[in-house]
């Protein structure tokens, strides 16, 4: 697989293009996102087996989201064939990816547990505890980064390109590494619009009025759920499209043919 090396600005462009794709059909993008979140919550709540079953399903759920995003971009009709493209044909590969995801997630949890006893934030923290928490979070981020890089593109490489589970993880990791500048910019932009700006707005609102703070808190929470979350879903598909596939524009009146 030939992965393009993109400039850093593409990290911001993925979010902007994701928002543009969301604006093309907000109800469908929102339905896709909430369907995914609801499935994750319901599966995770299944007694005993839920936490183990969820990683097995995540690659397939990722492909469903990408199929929906691609359908909106190309003006395709939403049906079983469109949303399920590549899943049936590559179900074994996707299941293997899920198994590898379960193994990786388990190792990450064990690594996090090895860091020590969790700090109870609700009881307050002194400077030493805050530093320890920041250090632990930094270590967890370092440990999680290779897993995230390996699985970012892997489900789509398997479902759309027929790449085996092991090779798809390798190609995804290499592609993510080659585009680390774009992903770093993506993370910074996401932190800016998802945490820093809303936090500053709430701080200013709290200084002005408690009522204003309450109103803006609800409004910003709704924006994050109903706008930012679908934008992030679309951005995953768009990052794959930019790195591995040429952009395709299909008029809404012309049915698109699967070319992956």
Phi, psi and omega in degrees: 000135180261110180262126178289149172260112186260151176292162185301326184299339180296335176300319176287322181297327178299319178290318179296316179292326176296320177293321178297321178292322175300318181293336179293327178203076182305318181299317182291317179296321178293319179297318177301312184295314182288329174298318177296310182297320179295318178298316179300315182294313183296313181297319182294337181273353178296124184303135173070308187265347185305307181297336178272331180284325185302311179301329178293330183269340187302318177301318179294319178296323178297319179294321177300315178298316181292321177298319178294317179296318179294322179297320178294317180298321184269357180073027180278160176282138177281113174211182183298321181293321181291311183287331183263011184303127176084345186284312181295315183294330184244029184297325179293314179298320179293324178293321176296320176299319178298320177297318178294325177295320178298316179297313180297318180295320179296317178296323179294319178296317178297321177296320178294322179293330181288348181289337179131186181290137178293149180267133180277101184293329183296337179275358182088156182226141171273183185297321181293319179293321179296320178295320178295319179296316179298321178295315179298318179295322177296319178295318178298321178297318178297318180293324184280336185302313178299322178296316179295318179296320182290329184257359183297311181258346190304313181300322181285326176297322179287311185287319186265331184247358178068025180278136179300161186301309181298316181293323180296323176296318180296311181296323179295317180297315181296315180297320178294320179295318180295334182246034183297329179295317179295319180290325176296317178294323177299314179296320179294317179296320179294319177295325181294308185279338184261342184225305188294306181297311176301322179297317179296320179299317181292324178297313179297317180297321179294329177288333183271312185196138177292323178297316178298322178298315181296318181294312182292328178298315178293316182297316180293323178296320178294321178296319180296321183283315189266347181240306184292319181299311176297327177297318177296320177301313179295326184293331177296313177298317183294326178294320176296315181300319182287326184276321188247338186224149177288140177302139180236128177245119182240126178303148183298334183275352183246118179300136181273145176259138179293127182239001181278000000 
